[in-house]
Structures are given as C-alpha cells and as structure tokens.
Amino acid sequence: MPANLASPRPLRALSLTVLALLMAAPALAQSRRQGAEVPQMRLSQRPLIVAHRGRASADGAENSLVQMQQVANHQIGVEMDLAASQDGVLYLLHDDTLDRTTTGTGPIKAQTSQALDAVRLKDGHGKPTDEALPRLTKVLDWAAGVPDVILMIDLKNTRVATLAPLLRERKLQNRVILLTFERGAAAEALANADGALVAVLIKTQSDANYYKRIAAGRPLAMYVPQDSKNKVFGYAKTAGAVLVTDVIDGEAEDNAALNAKVAKQGCKAYVDYIDAHYADVLVTNHPKCAAQTLKAYVPTTDNGPH
C-alpha cells in the first residue's frame, strides 16, 4: 500500500520489459505478495521510467523522434500522443492544434499529410527546429530497430483497430503500452490490443473492479493520477494490475511537494515517490534524473500491499 499504509521498505523487485508484463500481469501482485520470482528479461528489476511526451528535458521538442532516441539510450521508455491528418495519416502531436509545438497553425485534422510533412517542430522554448513533425510510421520503424525501447502510446481519438496492424507488421505489440482515459476507449483497446498492454484510468474502487472484470485475464495496467488519494493506489495493486503513475510538473499539490524534495534531496526523491506509491511505471518530465538514481539501488522482493 502507499506510504502511510505500510512501513518503509526497499525498492521492489520487478521485471519491466513489456513482454514480461504481458506474460505476468494477471498474477503480478500475487507473485510479489508471495515473494515469487517474476520473469526477468531486458531490464534489471526496477520500475520503468517513461519520458513524458518523449522528451529528455523541458528544453526539447515534444513528440520528437530526436528526443526519443536520446532517452532510449538510457533504457527509458517513451510516451507519445497520436493525432490524424485530414487524410487519415497518423502523426505525433499532443494538442488538437499545431500552433504551440510546431511551425504550423490551426487544427491538425484540417491539414493534409502533404502539408504536415512541411511543418517543423518547436523546441521547449518555442524556437523552430529542423525536425519534421513525425509520422507515426517513422517512429514505429525506428522502434522496431531498437529492441530495448518501450513505447507508451496515448491513443486520444485513434482506434486501436487502426493502430494494431501497424504494430503487428513491426512485431511491436509486446513493447507497447496503450493509454486510454475513458471506458469506451478502454473496452475497444482491450478487444483489439493484439498483445499490447492496455492502461486504464483509475479514480475509484469501482473503476478498478470494472476494468479487472472486462479485462477478463488479459494484460492490464491501471493509470493512477499522481494527485489521487493513497487508497486509489491500493485499489490498483489489490486488483493485480501493473501500476502506472506520473510526476508531471505543475499539475498537482503533491507534485509541487515532490519538486521541492528533488530540489533539496536531488533525484533520490523520485525513488522515494516510486516506492511509496508502489509504482511499476513512472511518467516524468525529468526521465534521466529518475532513471539514473534508480540504477544506484539494489532492488529486493517485498510482500506487496498490506
């Protein structure tokens, strides 16, 4: 359970290759409660750090392949957002409009792929770069050639039935986490994920029970927002799901407190946060800081939530 429900303990042992998660997810929490050994493959047994919007730091461009290549070198997963052009081509873009993060203007859905290919990304300070707005297929082609990289894909309005063939063609299903944030999208994702790990948004015990039921034994992750009450983290762990959470700047009082701890204690504060919340996957704007600190810790098994 979260910090105030359990005594402090060392970082938990956990394999965080998505393939291992897919194989072990339904029994993950039970294995940890029993002290059983979880399959270990690519990464050593520690929580997975994921770069929010794929970037190494706030100075970099969002949803940038260049930034993703940088963080992947540090065994960090990459989160990305999908948006479609007028003619149905999928690109990486967080906002509905191009203005904030690219040299383009207006809604992406109003632009053809030919026009979008001429758009360039802006860095974290709003300065244009030489990098084109990435097509999803280009990013997937890159990922297929980097066996260790894990992709976290925020589907937004993209149907998994559209995405799944692209993943299957590149044999990427077992290295992908699909983010969903409402029940209809989650149900569609679970039905069509084709082996990818589906993450669902959890705010209540009812949510946890509902998603566990409709998953029907299929791989499942539960995304618990950082500002959730401790008991919500407990619901996800009790359900036996992979627990995903975030420490994204400026979006909650708890995160402001974490930022203050990082300023005082250094990157070790991320380890304390992960351990207190039983996080299996942590999405952050400072992925290198978090990942480098985790490397210094020797993980051990624990007895899971109490």
N, C-alpha and C positions, 0 to 999 in steps of 0.2 A: 504494500500500500504506500501512498505518498508519505512524505517525511513525518508528518505529525501523527501518523497511524502506525508507524513502525520505527524501531530503533535504527540509527545509522548503521550502514554496512558497506562493504567494498562493492565496487562495480560488478554487475552480474556477468556471468559467462553467457555469451550469445553469439551464434553464427549469424552474420548479416549479409551473406550472399542472398540475393533474392531467390535463387534456386533453392537454397536450404530453407528459406522461409516458406516457399511454396510446398516443399516436402513436409515441413514440420509444423506449419502454422496451426492446424487444428489442435495439436497437442502441446503447443509451445509452453503455455503457462503451467500445464500439469507436469511436464518434464522438469521445469525449473523448480516447482514445488517439491518434487521427489528427488531433486539433486541429480537427475538423469543427464547423461551426456547428450548434447544437441549436436547434430551433424556439423562439421566444420569444413569449409571449402576455401573460398578465395581469401576472405579477410580473417585476421585473428579475431578472437571472440570479444568483440566490443560493439557498442551501439554504432549505427551508421549515421554519419554526418552528411546532410544534404544541403547543397548551396541553393539558397532561395533565388528563384529566377535565374539560376545557372551561373551566377557571377561570383568571382573570387572576393570582391570587395565592393563597397559602395561607390568607388571611383569608376568601376567598369560599366559597360553597357549591359542592360538586361536582356535575357534570352539571346545571348551571344554565343556562337559556336567557339569563338576565340577564348572567351572566358571559361566555357565548359571544358575546353582542352586543358586549360591551366589547372582547374580544380581536380580534374580526373587524374592528373599526375600525382595527387596526394591521397588517392583512394577515397575521394569524396564523391558522393552521388550528386546528380544534377537535377534540379526541378525546373520545369518549363511549362509554358502556357500555350495553348493552341487557339488559333483563330483562322477562319476561312476567308478566302478572297471571293469576289463576285462570281468567279467561275469555278469555285469549289476547291481550289488548291489550298492546302493547309500550310500555315506559316507559324512561327513562334512570335507571339505578341501577347502581353498581359492585358492591355487596355482595349476597349472597343474601338478606340480611335488611334491614329498613328502619331498624333502631334507630340506627345510628351517624350516618347523614347526613340523616335525616328525623324528623318527629314521630310517625311510625308505629312499629309494633312487629311483630316476627315476620317469617317468610318472605314475600317479595312474591308468590310463587306461591300462597300461601294466601289472598290478598286479591282481592276483585273490583275491577274498574276503577272502579265507583261509589265504593267505599270509598277507593281510592287517590287519586281526584281530590280528596278532602278532606284529604289529607296535605300537609304543608308541609316545605320543605327547611330544613336547619340550615346555618348558616354554618360557617366553618372553626374556630370556637371552640365549636361545639355549641349556639349560640343559634338558636332558631327564627326564620325569616324569613317574609315574606308571600308567598313564591313557592311555587306548587304544584309537586308532583312532575311533571316534564314528560312528556307523552305524546310518543312519537317522532314521530307525525304533525305535532304542533305545531312541533317543531324543524325537520322537513323543510320544512314550509310556509314557515317563516322563511327557511331557507337558499335556497329557490327564489327568494325575492325579493331575495337579496343575491348578485349574480352572481360576486363575487370569493371567497366563502367556500369553503374546502375542509374536508370532513368526514372524520375518521378514526373508523371505527366498529368497536369491539371487539364482535364478534358473540356471544361467550360461547356460550350454548346456542341462539342464534337461527339458524335455517337461512336461507341466502341465498335459497333459493327462496321464502321468505316475505317477505324484505326487498326483493328485486329489483323486484316490481311497484310498491311504494311509491316507489322511486327513479325508476322509469321514468315513472310518472304525472307526476312533477315535473321530469323531464328532468335528473336529478341524477347519473346514472351516471358521467359524466366528471369529477365533482368529489368523488368518494368513494374513500377507501382502506379496504378491508375487512381487519381484523386477524384472523388465525387463528393458533392456537398448537399444533395437532396435525394429523397427516397426513390423517385422515378429514375434518375440517372444511375443511382447505385444498383437498382434492380436490373437495368439494361446492361450495365457493366458486368455484373456477376453472370448474367446469362450469356455474354459474348466475349468474356475476357480471354478465353482460349489459353489459360495457364498463367496469365498475368495476375499479380496480386492486386486486389481491389481494396482501396482505402475508403472508409465511410466516415462521415462526420457524426461524432457522439456528443450530445449535450445532456442526456438524461439516461437513467437506467432503462427506461422504456426503449430508447434508441438502441442501446446495446443489445437488449433482448430481441428486438425486432430484427436487427441485422444478423445476429447469430442464427436466428431461425431461418431467414430467407437464404443465407449463405449455404445452409444445408451441408456443412462439412467442407465446402470449398474454401480455398485460401482467403483469409480476411484480415485486413488491418483496420484499426479504429483510430481516427484522427481526433485527438482531444485538444481543443484550443488552449493555449498557454494560460489564459485567464480563467479556466474552469476551476470549480471547487475540487478539492482533493478527492472527494468521493467519486467524481466522474472518472478520474484516472483509475480508481479502484474498480469501477464497473467494467472498464475495458480489459483490465488484467484478469478479472474474475471470469470474463467471457472467453478467455484463452486466445485473444487476438493479439497480433503484433501492434504495439502501441506507438503511434506517430504523434509527435507534438512539435511545437515551434517556439523559437525565441526571436521573433521578428521585431525589429526596433520600433518603439513608439506606439505600440498598439494595445498595451495593457499596463496597469499599475505594476503587476508582478514583474513584467519585463523591465520596467524602469528600475525596479529594485535590483534585478539581475545585472543590468548595465552598471549600476553603482558598484555592485560587488566585483564585476570584471575590472572596473577602474581601480578598485582597491586591491583585489587579490590576484588580478591577472586572469589568464584563461582558465585556470583551475576552477573558477566559478561555474563554468559550463559542466564540468564533471559532477559537481555537487547538485546542479539542477537536474541533470540526467538521472542521477542516482535517486534523488528524492522523488522523482515523478515516474520511476520505472520506465523511462523512455527507451524504446528499441530503435527508433528513428527520430533524429532531431533535425529540423529545418531551421537554418540560421543565415543571417546576412554576413556572418563572420566565420565561414567554414574552416579556414585554415587554422585560426586560433583554437577553435574547439577540437579539431582533428589532431593537431599537434600535441595538445595537452593529453588527450586520451591515450596516445601512444606511450606515455610515461607510466600508465597504470597497468598493473598485472591483474587481469580480471579473475574472479573466483566465482564458483556457483553459490547460490543462496537458496533460501526456502520460498521465495516468491512472496506475493501479497499475503498479509496476515488478516 
